Amino acid sequence: MTAFRRFTEWTKARVWAKLHRLVLDEPGSRGGLDWSRCAIDSVSVRALKGGS
């Protein structure tokens, strides 16, 4: 239950988005990322029911 509660709290606080940005900013600042080659998956983008 503790893990679920913490995950929920951190999700509401946008901890995952902030952590993702921090992790990507470090190699990005050194030119280590090629942003023209990226992928979006369902972990990052919510899939809506009945969406287009």
Residue, then its C-alpha position, 0 to 999 in steps of 0.5 A: m500500500t505504501a508503494f501505491r500511495r507514494f506512486t500516486e502522490w509522486t504522479k500528482a506532484r509531477v515527480w516523474a515528468k520532472l525526473h524525466r526532464l532532468v535525466l534528458d537535460e544533462p546529455g542534451s546540454r552536451g549535444g548528446l541527444d538527437w531530438s529528430r529521432c524520438a518516440i512517444d509511447s503510452v507511458s508518456v502519453r495518455a491513450l483516450k478511449g474513443g480518441s481519433 
